């Protein structure tokens, strides 16, 4: 079922009856949480436990739960008084790598205790232009420097028990437009992307990670958004660069993809090479996706091998993750409050 390749957002601070029913029926792969879903640590822990209890996938395993916790301006916990003031990538870049590792490990441990599996970080875009979208979110302007600092951050998250995700492939650093609002276009050739591609290749060869795509079109490479691009995802990332992990699309609710219907966005993402597709904002978007595939069984049949591959990649990721026992809120609170955290 197509739900096996989707990670969906929630409307509020708890699972609604409709979400519970739809997510279970469609066997969705996971849930991503945002500020609108997060009130305090106790509520977050309870919500994550509730989501995990759904046992959504076809093997009876709990769904993945993700968050964007880069630090700095992208901090989904910033409004919560119990949370620590996590530094941005730009601020972290001023610290030695061993300190970055320790800070990321603490972040990973806290997220894991609350119930999260994946942190969609770090950003490893190489900022060629001064994009407002990336302000404070990148580690530096040198590929070698970004590799050093991002590697420490990534390894720290893993040591803390959370799966990191490198973003945004093949690079968001040479456009000024915001893909939340429009489809940015980068007119460089594939050879011009080499410094950025080397960052991704070096980092994912050192660690088993996820990679997230960018909703950017590279017209001189392929006239389609990168999240749908077989040249960039299948040929360049997987075959040439050797990436064999979980490939995640950025949120398909973004305006960058408005020229395609929600169902087409999912189908094209899968054909391009994505395994896990994010629908973060609107319930109507994922409901339209489900209707699209119900009305086009031939397309779901065509995509069945790719959906099965998605299930396998997600299952492999779950097996690699650090296991922790299910803890009561009292135990979690004690650990969160201890000096270690």
HELIX and SHEET records of a PDB file:
HELIX    1   1 UNK A    2  UNK A    5  5                                   4    
HELIX    2   2 UNK A   17  UNK A   26  1                                  10    
HELIX    3   3 UNK A   35  UNK A   37  5                                   3    
HELIX    4   4 UNK A   41  UNK A   52  1                                  12    
HELIX    5   5 UNK A   89  UNK A   92  1                                   4    
HELIX    6   6 UNK A   97  UNK A  114  1                                  18    
HELIX    7   7 UNK A  132  UNK A  134  5                                   3    
HELIX    8   8 UNK A  143  UNK A  159  1                                  17    
HELIX    9   9 UNK A  190  UNK A  193  5                                   4    
HELIX   10  10 UNK A  194  UNK A  206  1                                  13    
HELIX   11  11 UNK A  226  UNK A  228  5                                   3    
HELIX   12  12 UNK A  230  UNK A  230  1                                   1    
HELIX   13  13 UNK A  231  UNK A  240  3                                  10    
HELIX   14  14 UNK A  255  UNK A  257  5                                   3    
HELIX   15  15 UNK A  262  UNK A  272  1                                  11    
HELIX   16  16 UNK A  283  UNK A  295  1                                  13    
HELIX   17  17 UNK A  297  UNK A  320  1                                  24    
HELIX   18  18 UNK A  329  UNK A  337  1                                   9    
SHEET    1   A 8 UNK A 246  UNK A 248  0                                        
SHEET    2   A 8 UNK A 210  UNK A 213  1                                        
SHEET    3   A 8 UNK A 163  UNK A 169  1                                        
SHEET    4   A 8 UNK A 118  UNK A 119  1                                        
SHEET    5   A 8 UNK A  64  UNK A  67  1                                        
SHEET    6   A 8 UNK A  30  UNK A  32  1                                        
SHEET    7   A 8 UNK A   6  UNK A   9  1                                        
SHEET    8   A 8 UNK A 277  UNK A 279  1                                        
SHEET    1   B 2 UNK A  69  UNK A  71  0                                        
SHEET    2   B 2 UNK A  74  UNK A  75 -1                                        
SHEET    1   C 3 UNK A 184  UNK A 185  0                                        
SHEET    2   C 3 UNK A 216  UNK A 218  1                                        
SHEET    3   C 3 UNK A 222  UNK A 225 -1                                        
END                                                                             
